[in-house]
Amino acid sequence: MSSSAKTRKEKPITTLSSPTVGVDKTGFWRTFRPEVDGSKCTRCTLCWIYCPDGAITREEDDSPKIDYDYCKGCGICANECPVKAITMVREGE
Amino acid sequence: MFSEWKFTIKDIAEKPDLFMSGHRACAGCAPATVLRLVMKAVRGPTIVTNATGCMEVVSTIYPYTSWATPWLHTAFENAAANASGIEAAIKILKKKGRIEQEQIDVIAIAGDGGTYDIGIQALSGAVERRHDFLFVLYDNEAYMNTGIQRSGGTPHGASTTTSPAGTVIPGKLEYKKPIADIMVAHEMPYVATASPRYWRDLITKARKGIEVNGPAFLHAFAPCPRGWRSDPSKSIELSRLAVETCIFPLWEAVNGEYQLSAPSKVIALRPERKKPVKDYLQVQGRFRHLFTPKFEKLIDEIQRITDERWQRLLKRCGMT
């Protein structure tokens, strides 16, 4: 809220929310890490749609890029990939 | 009534995520996918109000928020009452000329506890008063946030912490409340059921619910790997199996006129594609006891109820 607002009319009408990406970096929860095989990927973007964490972003050419800061390693992307281009690899291997 | 909004995957990709990553939902949380997809359907400035529940707890841990939109938390029972208040406030502020926006949409979000059981009176009242808002129910079929207690949305035979399957009872004894049909009985302009596996269908329905003039209700199926004791990677697969077994058929009712949506229509037209409920039950740990000799008969019972409900729905849709 701007501190210059003196009357009710000058104050913003909506409630205040300052969006920040991320309550926390949830990537450290992960046991298995998804890895995309670019040669198999058909750029259907289904993994991007189904990701509960929005941790997959689309590159210029529609290929998926996984944000390991937020990926929790649930494996939905690997399970739903129609051509099985995503494999789950144990962290640290 | 509805604009002919057609979208390509590119359109929604270019829209910023309004429900952002970094929330603390469990790995494989389908309700989070549902909310991401619903927020892709918004047409302009939107205010979200959220009843207590998983999605409220995980997305707004003080002092952070995962919502890139004005968001209000409310108690368990009054998400719909809160939405009516917001809508009324917008109306009067517009009348007084204090807001410039042409159109501000209101979305109320609640889980199955906040809708089936605790929130139904507020919801029923708000719908009766014809407030213009979209109510999104993400149905994960129990009070997952507080530790998997049974709710009105828990299906027959599911083991929860307050209806544990053991030597005496085979999980929950009662049946799932047909909440969407109850909402249709309110003579609402728009009621729909959706599943995140069919994302295009879900986004279209959410958009229709926002566009419609008056209250709209979206019942979204949302598997919960923690409470259903299923593999986190199977959440989306489960939401597909629920549609294919007709446990959760997809339909919409515009002004009380039922109509099957494409994924369920395929099954209605070609009944051989309908899968047995066993396929859906066996992937979930909460139904594990049904595969022991003692409670085996329950699978037939669940199949019978599912078929009965499916036939009733087909009749309503004029498909028989």
Interface residues (C-beta under 8 A of the other chain):
Chain A: K9 I13 T14 T15 S17 S18 P19 T20 V21 G22 V23 D24 K25 T26 W29 R30 T45 W48 I49 Y50 C51 P52 D53 G54 A55 R58 D67 Y70 K72 G73 C74 G75 I76 A78 N79 E80 M88
Chain B: I9 A13 D17 F19 M20 S21 G22 H23 R24 A25 C26 A27 G28 C29 A30 P31 A32 T33 R36 L37 I47 V58 S59 T60 I61 Y64 T65 S66 W67 A68 T69 P70 W71 L72 L93 R98 I99 P196 W199 P225 D231 P232 S233 K234 S235 I236 E237
